[in-house]
């Protein structure tokens, strides 16, 4: 018998486990087929039970003295407490006696039920990983005389086998649970430790990235932490848990040291980065102030220079002789070499004050030059305006004279000015006296249309008038020198109209009127007696095609265009001729007025002011930092426990027919059919006496199987 430790409520995985107090335990030898056990009461020990309904009610659970896993993860600084494990098994429920008055049927039933219990426990052991070896079944023959003793022997052996099976099962479950607990705690510690280290490394990586983005050069080293872990090879049960707890403590301490190291590097690097960024900010502000001042100063100077340049351009356009000189101003700035922080800002402020004053002075100078030049230009422009006004008046008068002359000259050179006249001459036999007659012609100067009129005389009166209408076609072209080329191309005859005034009193009333062209071709003929009015349409054209060149104020020769015969008592013959006069007149050259005196352009000199800008501050030196990433060597893994071994064998109870007893029975002898158990067999008498006593009770308490009452 051996004492066992007390256990408390703890959490393993998702299970809450209760370890109860055990008064006595059974020592089990692993990896053996021999069984050794002491018989104890079922009330001497209580099985360890779990609150998880899925657990086998006979499975032994491991206990751990550590707190909740979540708490362990949150407090990696605390040393890991060792879990504890017990392999104490439940006591066998197989009875060791069957009573003193057991019948053969009762004996067989008791043994069969006991063997069922052993078989069930053997199956539980096998399911738990125990290597259960089933031996050869032993035949046991009982009769009415030895049924009680033989049954007790068989039950005692089955009880020992069942206890051995339970012990092996408990040991197997204890080892498995120790392995599971150790592995779980190792996994949890590794997971939590690696998470803590990963978080610290992540923070360090983020800070390294931030620092590198800030421009800092960061050297990253990797340091391996290798704690001196205990070797777990071959360890089982509590030894495995204790060694694993030791290793976890080393691992957690290494993790904590690594986390602390990386956090310290993170904080140091963050501080260095902040300092460097502040230097950069000061550097950036100093240069930003400088750039802003220079930009404004350059803008002010550029605006003043632009205004001055515009005025220079305007003055030059106004005719002034303006020269531009460049004045460069270099204030005595402070040297910024090696300056950082507030020293840089102060020195830069001093330099910018000098720069701004120099710029203001330069702007003032250029504005003064601009105003002076503008005033000088305005005075000169007034003189020029007065001159130009006088000059404009003279130019306009001269231009008008020139334009009039050029227009007159152009009209003269290219003119087609002319006058046209048309003449009708007659050669008649009655140019005087009683039968005197006449003929005349007129022409339209614009269209060339003409009218030829003649009268009819019967010796008493002018009895009527004849009118021949037509058109002379001509073309006049300027020769560009005042002369004209005149072409009389043709003549058109429209109509002839005779208007009667008096009755013809002549004896001869055979009047006929003829019109011929210059070649003698008759164009028109009409016969009448002179007593009626009539009108005839002719619509004929005769070609003339005569060309003349005539100088200014010259008249072309008289050109005949028609021949007219008015035949009656006295024949009247006539010719119609036309001529054109060139009326172009050459103009006289004008006399021009004298120009006014032009004012003399003044000379002026202006200045472009350039101010040398202060130098920029020097960028702060880039710091170089070194940080260390820590890795922690993995803990060794626990070996999976070897399976426990146990041997069982069963009995075949054979009953014998009941016979009448004829002799007094002899004393009961100890049977030799049971297997040797290494128990102290000298106590057999006591055991048999106890069994007899139980039998005398008539099996009052019954035989239990798996905690159930058996009838």
C-alpha positions as CSV (number, residue, x, y, z in Angstrom):
1,X,0.0,0.0,0.0
2,X,1.3,3.5,-0.8
3,X,0.0,6.9,0.1
4,X,-1.0,9.4,-2.7
5,X,-1.1,13.2,-2.8
6,X,-4.0,15.5,-2.6
7,X,-5.2,17.2,-5.7
8,X,-7.2,20.4,-6.4
9,X,-9.5,21.7,-9.1
10,X,-7.5,22.7,-12.2
11,X,-8.1,23.2,-15.9
12,X,-6.6,21.0,-18.6
13,X,-7.4,22.2,-22.1
14,X,-11.2,22.7,-22.0
15,X,-11.8,20.3,-19.1
16,X,-12.1,21.1,-15.4
17,X,-10.7,18.1,-13.4
18,X,-11.1,17.1,-9.8
19,X,-8.4,15.0,-8.1
20,X,-9.9,13.4,-4.9
21,X,-8.0,12.0,-1.9
22,X,-6.9,8.4,-2.1
23,X,-6.1,6.5,1.0
24,X,-4.3,3.6,-0.5
25,X,-2.9,2.7,-3.9
26,X,-1.7,-0.3,-5.8
27,X,1.9,-0.4,-7.2
28,X,1.9,-1.4,-10.8
29,X,5.0,-2.6,-12.6
30,X,5.0,-1.3,-16.2
31,X,5.9,-3.5,-19.2
32,X,5.3,-6.8,-17.3
33,X,2.9,-9.7,-17.5
34,X,3.2,-10.5,-13.8
35,X,0.5,-9.2,-11.5
36,X,1.0,-8.4,-7.8
37,X,-1.8,-6.7,-5.7
38,X,-3.3,-6.6,-2.2
39,X,-7.0,-7.0,-1.8
40,X,-8.6,-3.9,-0.5
41,X,-12.2,-2.7,0.0
42,X,-13.9,-0.8,-2.8
43,X,-14.5,1.9,-0.2
44,X,-10.8,2.4,0.4
45,X,-10.3,4.7,-2.6
46,X,-12.3,7.1,-4.8
47,X,-11.7,7.3,-8.5
48,X,-10.7,10.7,-10.0
49,X,-13.6,12.0,-12.0
50,X,-14.0,14.8,-14.6
51,X,-16.9,17.2,-15.1
52,X,-16.8,16.6,-18.9
53,X,-19.6,14.2,-19.8
54,X,-17.5,12.8,-22.6
55,X,-14.8,11.4,-20.3
56,X,-14.8,7.7,-19.3
57,X,-15.8,7.5,-15.6
58,X,-12.8,5.2,-15.0
59,X,-10.2,7.4,-16.7
60,X,-7.6,8.9,-14.4
61,X,-7.0,12.6,-15.1
62,X,-3.8,14.7,-14.4
63,X,-3.9,17.7,-12.1
64,X,-1.9,20.8,-12.4
65,X,-1.1,23.3,-9.7
66,X,-0.8,26.1,-12.2
67,X,-3.6,28.6,-12.8
68,X,-5.8,29.1,-15.9
69,X,-3.8,29.0,-19.1
70,X,-5.0,32.5,-20.1
71,X,-3.6,33.8,-16.8
72,X,-0.3,32.0,-17.5
73,X,-0.1,33.6,-21.0
74,X,-0.8,37.0,-19.5
75,X,1.9,36.7,-16.8
76,X,4.9,35.2,-18.6
77,X,7.1,36.8,-16.0
78,X,5.9,34.3,-13.4
79,X,7.8,31.0,-13.2
80,X,5.8,28.1,-14.5
81,X,4.5,25.8,-11.7
82,X,5.0,22.1,-12.1
83,X,1.9,20.1,-12.8
84,X,1.3,16.9,-10.9
85,X,0.1,13.4,-11.9
86,X,-1.0,10.2,-10.2
87,X,-1.4,6.7,-11.6
88,X,-3.5,5.5,-8.6
89,X,-6.3,3.3,-10.0
90,X,-9.8,2.5,-8.8
91,X,-10.1,-0.6,-6.8
92,X,-11.5,-3.6,-8.6
93,X,-15.2,-4.2,-8.3
94,X,-14.8,-7.9,-8.9
95,X,-15.7,-9.7,-5.6
96,X,-13.2,-12.1,-4.1
97,X,-15.7,-14.5,-2.5
98,X,-19.1,-15.9,-3.4
99,X,-20.3,-17.2,0.0
100,X,-20.4,-20.5,1.7
101,X,-23.7,-21.8,0.3
102,X,-23.3,-21.2,-3.4
103,X,-24.9,-23.5,-5.8
104,X,-23.2,-24.5,-9.0
105,X,-25.5,-22.3,-11.0
106,X,-24.9,-19.4,-8.6
107,X,-21.2,-20.0,-8.8
108,X,-21.1,-20.1,-12.6
109,X,-23.2,-16.9,-12.7
110,X,-21.0,-15.1,-10.3
111,X,-17.8,-16.1,-12.2
112,X,-19.3,-15.1,-15.6
113,X,-20.4,-11.7,-14.2
114,X,-16.9,-11.2,-12.7
115,X,-15.3,-12.2,-16.0
116,X,-17.6,-9.7,-17.9
117,X,-16.3,-7.0,-15.6
118,X,-12.7,-8.0,-16.3
119,X,-13.4,-8.1,-20.0
120,X,-15.0,-4.7,-19.9
121,X,-12.1,-3.2,-18.0
122,X,-9.7,-5.0,-20.4
123,X,-11.4,-3.3,-23.3
124,X,-11.2,0.1,-21.5
125,X,-7.5,-0.6,-21.0
126,X,-7.0,-1.5,-24.6
127,X,-9.0,1.6,-25.7
128,X,-6.7,3.6,-23.5
129,X,-3.6,2.2,-25.3
130,X,-2.6,-0.6,-22.9
131,X,-1.3,-3.7,-24.6
132,X,-3.7,-6.3,-23.2
133,X,-2.6,-9.9,-23.7
134,X,-5.3,-12.5,-23.4
135,X,-4.1,-16.0,-22.2
136,X,-5.5,-19.5,-22.6
137,X,-8.9,-20.1,-21.0
138,X,-8.7,-22.5,-18.0
139,X,-11.4,-25.1,-17.5
140,X,-12.6,-25.4,-13.9
141,X,-15.0,-28.2,-12.9
142,X,-17.2,-27.6,-9.9
143,X,-19.6,-29.7,-7.9
144,X,-21.9,-29.1,-5.0
145,X,-19.1,-29.8,-2.6
146,X,-16.4,-27.5,-4.0
147,X,-18.6,-24.8,-5.7
148,X,-17.9,-22.3,-3.0
149,X,-14.2,-22.9,-2.7
150,X,-13.5,-23.1,-6.4
151,X,-15.6,-20.0,-7.1
152,X,-13.7,-18.1,-4.4
153,X,-10.4,-19.1,-5.9
154,X,-11.5,-18.0,-9.4
155,X,-13.0,-14.8,-8.1
156,X,-9.8,-14.0,-6.2
157,X,-7.7,-14.5,-9.3
158,X,-10.1,-12.5,-11.5
159,X,-10.0,-9.7,-8.9
160,X,-6.2,-9.5,-9.0
161,X,-6.3,-9.6,-12.9
162,X,-8.9,-6.8,-12.9
163,X,-6.9,-4.7,-10.5
164,X,-3.8,-5.2,-12.6
165,X,-5.8,-4.1,-15.7
166,X,-7.1,-1.1,-13.8
167,X,-3.6,-0.3,-12.6
168,X,-2.1,-0.5,-16.1
169,X,-5.0,1.6,-17.4
170,X,-4.4,4.2,-14.8
171,X,-0.7,4.2,-15.5
172,X,-1.3,4.4,-19.2
173,X,-3.8,7.2,-18.8
174,X,-1.5,9.0,-16.3
175,X,1.4,8.8,-18.7
176,X,-0.7,9.9,-21.7
177,X,-2.2,12.7,-19.7
178,X,1.3,13.8,-18.5
179,X,2.5,13.7,-22.1
180,X,-0.6,15.6,-23.2
181,X,-0.3,18.1,-20.4
182,X,3.4,18.6,-21.0
183,X,2.9,19.0,-24.7
184,X,0.0,21.3,-24.2
185,X,1.9,23.5,-21.7
186,X,4.9,23.5,-24.0
187,X,2.7,24.5,-27.0
188,X,0.9,27.1,-25.0
189,X,4.2,28.5,-23.6
190,X,5.8,28.5,-27.0
191,X,2.8,30.1,-28.6
192,X,2.5,32.8,-25.9
193,X,6.2,33.3,-25.8
194,X,6.5,33.5,-29.5
195,X,3.5,35.9,-29.6
196,X,5.2,38.1,-27.0
197,X,8.5,38.0,-28.8
198,X,6.7,38.5,-32.2
199,X,4.9,41.5,-30.8
200,X,8.1,43.0,-29.5
201,X,9.9,42.2,-32.8
202,X,6.9,43.7,-34.7
203,X,7.2,46.9,-32.6
204,X,10.9,46.9,-33.2
205,X,10.4,46.3,-36.9
206,X,7.9,49.1,-37.1
207,X,10.3,51.4,-35.3
208,X,13.2,50.4,-37.6
209,X,10.9,51.1,-40.6
210,X,9.9,54.4,-39.1
211,X,13.5,55.3,-38.3
212,X,14.8,54.2,-41.8
213,X,12.0,56.2,-43.4
214,X,13.2,59.1,-41.3
215,X,16.6,58.7,-42.8
216,X,18.4,56.9,-40.0
217,X,20.8,54.0,-40.9
218,X,19.8,51.0,-38.7
219,X,21.9,47.9,-38.5
220,X,19.8,44.9,-37.4
221,X,21.5,41.9,-35.7
222,X,19.9,38.6,-34.9
223,X,20.8,37.0,-31.5
224,X,20.0,33.4,-30.7
225,X,19.1,32.6,-27.1
226,X,19.7,28.9,-26.2
227,X,18.6,28.0,-22.7
228,X,20.1,24.8,-21.2
229,X,17.0,22.7,-21.3
230,X,16.6,19.4,-19.6
231,X,16.6,16.3,-21.8
232,X,13.1,14.8,-21.9
233,X,14.1,11.5,-23.5
234,X,12.3,8.6,-21.9
235,X,10.6,10.7,-19.2
236,X,7.1,9.9,-18.2
237,X,4.5,11.0,-15.7
238,X,5.5,13.5,-13.0
239,X,9.2,13.4,-14.1
240,X,8.1,14.6,-17.5
241,X,5.9,17.3,-16.0
242,X,8.7,18.5,-13.7
243,X,11.3,18.6,-16.5
244,X,8.9,20.3,-18.8
245,X,8.0,22.9,-16.2
246,X,11.7,23.5,-15.7
247,X,12.2,24.0,-19.4
248,X,9.2,26.2,-19.7
249,X,10.6,28.4,-16.9
250,X,13.9,28.7,-18.8
251,X,12.0,29.4,-22.1
252,X,9.8,32.1,-20.5
253,X,12.8,33.8,-18.9
254,X,14.6,33.7,-22.3
255,X,11.5,35.2,-23.9
256,X,11.2,37.8,-21.2
257,X,14.8,38.8,-21.6
258,X,14.4,38.9,-25.4
259,X,11.3,41.0,-25.2
260,X,13.0,43.3,-22.7
261,X,16.0,43.6,-24.9
262,X,13.9,44.4,-28.0
263,X,11.7,46.8,-26.1
264,X,14.8,48.6,-24.9
265,X,16.1,48.8,-28.4
266,X,12.8,50.0,-29.7
267,X,12.6,52.8,-27.1
268,X,16.2,53.8,-27.7
269,X,15.7,53.9,-31.4
270,X,12.5,55.8,-31.0
271,X,14.2,58.4,-28.9
272,X,17.1,58.7,-31.4
273,X,14.6,59.0,-34.2
274,X,12.7,61.7,-32.3
275,X,15.9,63.7,-31.7
276,X,16.9,63.3,-35.3
277,X,13.5,64.2,-36.6
278,X,13.6,67.3,-34.4
279,X,16.9,68.3,-35.8
280,X,15.5,67.7,-39.3
281,X,12.5,69.8,-38.3
282,X,14.7,72.6,-37.1
283,X,16.8,72.3,-40.3
284,X,13.6,72.2,-42.4
285,X,12.2,75.2,-40.6
286,X,15.4,77.2,-40.9
287,X,15.5,76.5,-44.6
288,X,11.8,77.0,-45.0
289,X,12.1,80.4,-43.3
290,X,15.0,81.2,-45.6
291,X,13.2,80.0,-48.7
292,X,10.1,82.0,-47.8
293,X,12.1,85.1,-47.1
294,X,14.2,84.7,-50.3
295,X,11.0,83.9,-52.4
296,X,9.3,87.1,-51.0
297,X,12.5,89.1,-51.4
298,X,13.0,87.9,-54.9
299,X,9.4,88.6,-55.6
300,X,9.6,92.1,-54.3
301,X,12.8,92.8,-56.3
302,X,11.4,91.1,-59.4
303,X,8.2,93.2,-59.1
304,X,10.3,96.4,-58.7
305,X,12.6,95.3,-61.5
306,X,9.6,94.4,-63.7
307,X,8.1,97.9,-63.1
308,X,11.5,99.5,-63.8
309,X,11.9,97.3,-66.9
310,X,8.4,98.2,-68.1
311,X,9.2,101.9,-67.6
312,X,12.6,101.4,-69.4
313,X,10.8,99.7,-72.3
314,X,8.2,102.5,-72.3
315,X,10.9,105.2,-72.2
316,X,12.8,103.5,-75.0
317,X,9.7,103.2,-77.0
318,X,9.1,106.9,-76.3
319,X,12.6,107.5,-77.8
320,X,14.7,108.0,-74.7
321,X,18.3,106.7,-74.6
322,X,18.1,104.6,-71.4
323,X,21.0,102.4,-70.1
324,X,20.7,99.8,-67.3
325,X,23.4,99.1,-64.7
326,X,23.4,96.1,-62.3
327,X,24.2,96.7,-58.6
328,X,24.9,93.5,-56.6
329,X,24.5,93.7,-52.7
330,X,26.2,91.1,-50.5
331,X,25.3,91.4,-46.8
332,X,27.7,90.1,-44.1
333,X,25.8,86.9,-43.2
334,X,26.7,84.5,-40.4
335,X,28.4,81.2,-41.3
336,X,25.9,78.4,-40.7
337,X,28.4,75.5,-41.0
338,X,27.8,72.9,-38.3
339,X,24.9,74.7,-36.7
340,X,21.9,72.7,-35.5
341,X,18.7,73.3,-33.6
342,X,18.0,76.7,-32.0
343,X,21.5,77.9,-32.9
344,X,20.7,77.3,-36.6
345,X,17.3,79.0,-36.2
346,X,18.9,82.1,-34.5
347,X,21.7,82.5,-37.0
348,X,19.2,82.0,-39.9
349,X,16.9,84.7,-38.4
350,X,19.9,87.1,-38.2
351,X,20.8,86.5,-41.8
352,X,17.3,86.9,-43.0
353,X,17.0,90.2,-41.2
354,X,20.1,91.4,-43.2
355,X,18.6,90.0,-46.4
356,X,15.2,91.7,-45.9
357,X,16.8,95.1,-45.2
358,X,19.0,94.8,-48.3
359,X,16.0,93.8,-50.4
360,X,13.9,96.7,-49.1
361,X,16.8,99.1,-49.9
362,X,17.1,97.6,-53.4
363,X,13.3,97.9,-54.0
364,X,13.4,101.5,-52.9
365,X,16.3,102.3,-55.3
366,X,14.5,100.7,-58.3
367,X,11.2,102.4,-57.4
368,X,13.0,105.8,-57.3
369,X,14.6,105.1,-60.7
370,X,11.3,104.1,-62.1
371,X,9.6,107.3,-60.9
372,X,12.4,109.5,-62.1
373,X,12.5,107.8,-65.5
374,X,8.7,108.1,-65.7
375,X,8.8,111.8,-65.0
376,X,11.6,112.4,-67.6
377,X,9.7,110.3,-70.1
378,X,6.4,112.2,-69.5
379,X,8.2,115.5,-70.1
380,X,9.8,114.3,-73.3
381,X,6.5,112.7,-74.5
382,X,4.9,116.1,-74.1
383,X,7.5,117.7,-76.3
384,X,7.1,114.9,-78.8
385,X,3.3,115.3,-78.6
386,X,3.6,119.0,-79.4
387,X,6.0,118.3,-82.2
388,X,3.9,115.5,-83.6
389,X,0.8,117.6,-83.5
390,X,2.5,120.3,-85.6
391,X,4.0,117.6,-87.7
392,X,0.7,116.0,-88.2
393,X,-0.9,119.2,-89.3
394,X,1.9,119.8,-91.8
395,X,1.8,116.2,-92.9
396,X,-2.0,116.2,-93.3
397,X,-1.8,119.4,-95.4
398,X,1.0,118.0,-97.6
399,X,-0.7,114.6,-97.8
400,X,-3.9,116.2,-98.9
401,X,-2.0,118.1,-101.6
402,X,-0.1,115.0,-102.6
403,X,-3.3,112.9,-102.7
404,X,-5.1,115.5,-104.7
405,X,-2.2,115.7,-107.1
406,X,-1.8,112.0,-107.4
407,X,-5.5,111.5,-107.9
408,X,-5.6,114.2,-110.6
409,X,-2.4,112.7,-112.1
410,X,-4.0,109.2,-112.0
411,X,-7.2,110.5,-113.5
412,X,-5.1,112.2,-116.2
413,X,-2.9,109.3,-117.0
414,X,-5.8,106.7,-116.9
415,X,-8.7,109.0,-117.9
416,X,-11.1,108.4,-120.6
417,X,-12.7,111.8,-120.4
418,X,-14.1,112.9,-123.8
419,X,-16.9,114.6,-125.7
420,X,-18.7,113.1,-128.7
421,X,-20.3,115.1,-131.5
422,X,-22.4,113.9,-134.5
423,X,-22.8,115.9,-137.7
424,X,-25.2,115.5,-140.6
425,X,-24.2,117.2,-143.8
426,X,-26.3,117.4,-147.0
427,X,-25.6,117.9,-150.6
428,X,-29.0,119.0,-152.0
429,X,-30.4,120.5,-155.2
430,X,-32.8,122.7,-153.1
431,X,-30.6,124.1,-150.5
432,X,-32.3,127.4,-151.1
433,X,-35.5,128.8,-152.7
434,X,-39.0,127.4,-152.8
435,X,-38.0,123.8,-152.1
436,X,-35.3,124.4,-149.5
437,X,-34.8,121.5,-147.1
438,X,-32.6,120.6,-144.2
439,X,-31.1,117.6,-142.2
440,X,-29.3,117.6,-138.7
441,X,-28.2,115.1,-136.1
442,X,-27.7,114.9,-132.3
443,X,-25.9,112.2,-130.1
444,X,-26.1,111.2,-126.4
445,X,-22.6,111.5,-124.9
446,X,-23.2,108.6,-122.5
447,X,-25.0,106.0,-124.5
448,X,-24.1,106.9,-128.0
449,X,-27.7,106.9,-129.1
450,X,-28.4,109.4,-131.9
451,X,-31.4,111.1,-133.6
452,X,-31.2,112.2,-137.3
453,X,-34.0,114.6,-138.3
454,X,-35.0,115.9,-141.8
455,X,-38.0,117.8,-143.2
456,X,-40.4,117.3,-146.3
457,X,-41.1,120.5,-148.4
458,X,-43.8,120.3,-151.2
459,X,-42.9,123.8,-152.4
460,X,-45.7,125.3,-150.4
461,X,-45.3,124.0,-146.9
462,X,-43.1,121.7,-144.8
463,X,-45.6,118.9,-145.0
464,X,-43.8,116.6,-142.5
465,X,-40.7,115.6,-140.6
466,X,-38.8,112.3,-140.6
467,X,-36.8,110.9,-137.7
468,X,-34.2,108.2,-137.9
469,X,-33.1,106.7,-134.5
470,X,-30.1,104.5,-133.7
471,X,-26.9,104.2,-131.8
472,X,-23.2,104.6,-132.5
473,X,-21.1,102.0,-130.6
474,X,-17.6,103.1,-129.6
475,X,-15.0,102.1,-127.0
476,X,-12.5,104.4,-125.4
477,X,-9.4,103.0,-123.6
478,X,-6.8,104.9,-121.7
479,X,-3.2,104.3,-122.7
480,X,-1.9,105.2,-119.2
481,X,-0.2,108.4,-120.4
482,X,-3.2,110.7,-120.9
483,X,-3.8,109.6,-124.5
484,X,-6.8,107.6,-125.5
485,X,-7.5,105.0,-128.1
486,X,-11.0,105.4,-129.6
487,X,-12.6,102.6,-131.6
488,X,-15.9,103.3,-133.5
489,X,-17.1,99.7,-133.9
490,X,-20.6,99.8,-135.4
491,X,-23.9,101.6,-135.8
492,X,-27.3,100.3,-134.9
493,X,-30.6,101.5,-136.6
494,X,-33.6,101.3,-134.3
495,X,-36.5,102.9,-136.3
496,X,-37.8,105.5,-138.7
497,X,-40.8,107.7,-138.0
498,X,-42.6,110.1,-140.3
499,X,-45.0,112.6,-138.9
500,X,-47.4,114.3,-141.4
501,X,-48.2,118.1,-140.9
502,X,-49.9,119.2,-144.2
503,X,-51.4,117.5,-147.2
504,X,-48.9,117.0,-150.0
505,X,-49.8,119.6,-152.7
506,X,-47.1,118.6,-155.1
507,X,-48.0,116.9,-158.4
508,X,-45.2,114.4,-157.8
509,X,-45.9,112.5,-154.6
510,X,-43.4,109.7,-155.1
511,X,-41.3,110.1,-151.9
512,X,-38.7,107.5,-151.0
513,X,-36.2,107.5,-148.1
514,X,-32.9,105.4,-148.2
515,X,-30.2,104.6,-145.6
516,X,-26.8,103.1,-146.6
517,X,-23.7,102.1,-144.8
518,X,-20.3,103.4,-145.7
519,X,-19.9,100.5,-148.2
520,X,-23.1,101.5,-150.0
521,X,-25.2,98.6,-148.6
522,X,-28.8,99.7,-148.2
523,X,-29.9,99.3,-144.6
524,X,-33.4,100.8,-144.8
525,X,-35.9,101.9,-147.5
526,X,-39.4,103.3,-147.2
527,X,-41.8,104.7,-149.9
528,X,-44.7,107.0,-149.0
529,X,-46.7,110.1,-150.3
530,X,-46.1,112.2,-147.3
531,X,-49.8,112.5,-146.4
532,X,-49.9,110.0,-143.5
533,X,-48.0,109.5,-140.3
534,X,-46.2,106.1,-139.8
535,X,-43.4,104.4,-138.0
536,X,-41.1,101.6,-139.2
537,X,-38.8,99.3,-137.1
538,X,-35.4,98.7,-138.6
539,X,-33.2,96.8,-136.1
540,X,-30.1,96.6,-138.3
541,X,-26.4,97.0,-137.5
542,X,-23.6,98.1,-139.7
543,X,-19.9,97.6,-138.9
544,X,-17.6,100.6,-139.0
545,X,-14.4,99.5,-137.1
546,X,-12.5,102.8,-137.2
547,X,-9.7,103.3,-134.5
548,X,-8.0,106.6,-133.5
549,X,-5.4,107.5,-130.9
550,X,-5.9,111.0,-129.6
551,X,-3.8,113.1,-127.2
552,X,-5.2,115.3,-124.4
553,X,-7.3,118.2,-125.8
554,X,-7.2,116.6,-129.3
555,X,-10.2,115.7,-131.4
556,X,-10.4,112.6,-133.6
557,X,-11.0,113.0,-137.4
558,X,-14.6,113.3,-138.5
559,X,-15.7,109.7,-139.3
560,X,-18.6,109.0,-141.6
561,X,-21.0,106.4,-140.2
562,X,-24.1,106.6,-142.5
563,X,-25.3,107.8,-145.9
564,X,-28.9,109.1,-146.2
565,X,-30.9,109.8,-149.4
566,X,-34.3,111.6,-149.2
567,X,-35.5,111.4,-152.8
568,X,-38.6,113.4,-154.1
569,X,-39.0,116.4,-156.2
570,X,-35.6,117.5,-155.3
571,X,-33.3,114.8,-154.0
572,X,-31.5,115.5,-150.7
573,X,-28.3,113.5,-150.1
574,X,-26.4,113.6,-146.8
575,X,-23.8,111.9,-144.7
576,X,-23.8,111.3,-141.0
577,X,-20.4,111.6,-139.3
578,X,-19.1,111.5,-135.7
579,X,-15.9,112.6,-133.9
580,X,-14.5,112.3,-130.3
581,X,-12.4,114.8,-128.3
582,X,-9.9,113.8,-125.6
583,X,-10.7,116.1,-122.7
584,X,-8.0,114.9,-120.2
585,X,-6.0,117.8,-118.6
586,X,-2.5,117.2,-116.9
587,X,-2.5,118.5,-113.2
588,X,0.1,120.8,-111.8
589,X,2.6,119.6,-109.0
590,X,1.7,121.1,-105.5
591,X,3.9,123.2,-103.3
592,X,4.5,121.5,-99.8
593,X,4.8,123.1,-96.4
594,X,8.0,122.8,-94.2
595,X,8.2,120.3,-91.2
596,X,8.6,121.6,-87.6
597,X,11.9,120.9,-85.6
598,X,11.9,117.5,-83.8
599,X,12.9,117.6,-80.0
600,X,16.1,115.9,-78.9
601,X,15.7,112.7,-76.9
602,X,17.2,112.8,-73.3
603,X,19.6,110.2,-71.9
604,X,19.0,108.3,-68.6
605,X,20.7,105.6,-66.5
606,X,18.8,103.2,-64.1
607,X,19.9,100.4,-61.7
608,X,18.9,96.8,-61.3
609,X,19.6,95.8,-57.7
610,X,20.5,92.2,-56.9
611,X,20.8,90.9,-53.3
612,X,22.8,87.8,-52.6
613,X,20.6,85.3,-50.7
614,X,21.8,83.8,-47.5
615,X,23.1,80.2,-47.6
616,X,20.9,77.3,-46.5
617,X,21.6,75.5,-43.3
618,X,23.4,72.2,-43.4
619,X,21.4,69.0,-43.1
620,X,22.0,67.2,-39.8
621,X,24.3,64.2,-39.9
622,X,22.5,60.9,-40.3
623,X,22.8,58.8,-37.1
624,X,23.7,55.1,-37.3
625,X,21.9,52.8,-34.9
626,X,22.2,49.1,-34.1
627,X,19.3,47.0,-32.8
628,X,19.1,43.3,-31.9
629,X,16.3,40.9,-32.8
630,X,16.2,38.0,-30.3
631,X,15.2,34.4,-31.2
632,X,14.8,31.7,-28.5
633,X,15.7,28.1,-29.2
634,X,12.7,25.7,-29.1
635,X,12.2,23.5,-26.1
636,X,12.8,19.7,-26.6
637,X,9.6,17.8,-27.2
638,X,8.4,15.1,-24.9
639,X,8.6,11.4,-26.0
640,X,5.3,9.8,-26.5
641,X,4.8,7.2,-23.6
642,X,5.2,3.5,-24.4
643,X,2.1,1.4,-23.9
644,X,1.6,-0.5,-20.6
645,X,1.3,-4.3,-20.9
646,X,-1.0,-6.5,-18.9
647,X,-2.0,-10.2,-19.2
648,X,-5.5,-11.6,-18.5
649,X,-7.0,-15.1,-18.8
650,X,-10.4,-16.4,-18.3
651,X,-12.2,-19.5,-16.9
652,X,-14.7,-22.0,-18.2
653,X,-16.8,-23.2,-15.3
654,X,-18.1,-26.7,-15.8
655,X,-20.8,-27.9,-13.6
656,X,-21.3,-31.6,-12.4
657,X,-24.5,-33.4,-11.9
658,X,-25.9,-33.5,-8.3
659,X,-25.3,-36.8,-6.5
660,X,-26.5,-38.0,-3.2
661,X,-23.8,-37.9,-0.5
662,X,-23.2,-41.3,1.2
663,X,-20.1,-40.4,3.2
664,X,-19.1,-37.7,5.6
665,X,-17.2,-35.1,3.5
666,X,-13.6,-34.6,4.2
667,X,-11.9,-31.4,5.0
668,X,-11.7,-28.9,2.2
669,X,-8.4,-28.7,0.6
670,X,-6.9,-25.8,-1.2
671,X,-7.4,-26.2,-4.9
672,X,-4.4,-26.3,-7.1
673,X,-6.1,-25.3,-10.3
674,X,-5.7,-21.6,-9.8
675,X,-2.7,-19.8,-11.2
676,X,0.1,-18.8,-8.9
677,X,-0.3,-15.2,-7.7
678,X,2.7,-14.8,-5.4
679,X,0.2,-14.0,-2.6
680,X,0.9,-15.2,0.9
681,X,-0.9,-18.6,0.6
682,X,-0.5,-19.3,4.3
683,X,-3.5,-17.0,4.8
684,X,-5.7,-19.3,2.8
685,X,-7.4,-20.7,5.8
686,X,-8.4,-17.2,7.0
687,X,-9.6,-16.4,3.5
688,X,-11.7,-19.5,3.3
689,X,-13.2,-18.8,6.6
690,X,-14.1,-15.3,5.5
691,X,-15.6,-16.6,2.4
692,X,-17.6,-19.1,4.4
693,X,-18.8,-16.4,6.6
694,X,-20.0,-14.4,3.6
695,X,-21.7,-17.4,2.2
696,X,-23.5,-17.9,5.5
697,X,-25.0,-14.5,5.0
698,X,-26.6,-15.8,1.9
699,X,-25.0,-13.3,-0.4
700,X,-26.9,-10.6,1.4
701,X,-24.9,-7.8,-0.1
702,X,-24.9,-9.2,-3.6
703,X,-22.2,-8.9,-6.3
704,X,-21.7,-5.6,-8.2
705,X,-20.5,-5.1,-11.7
706,X,-19.6,-1.6,-12.9
707,X,-21.3,-0.2,-9.8
708,X,-24.7,-1.9,-10.5
709,X,-26.5,-4.3,-8.2
710,X,-26.6,-7.9,-9.3
711,X,-29.6,-10.2,-8.2
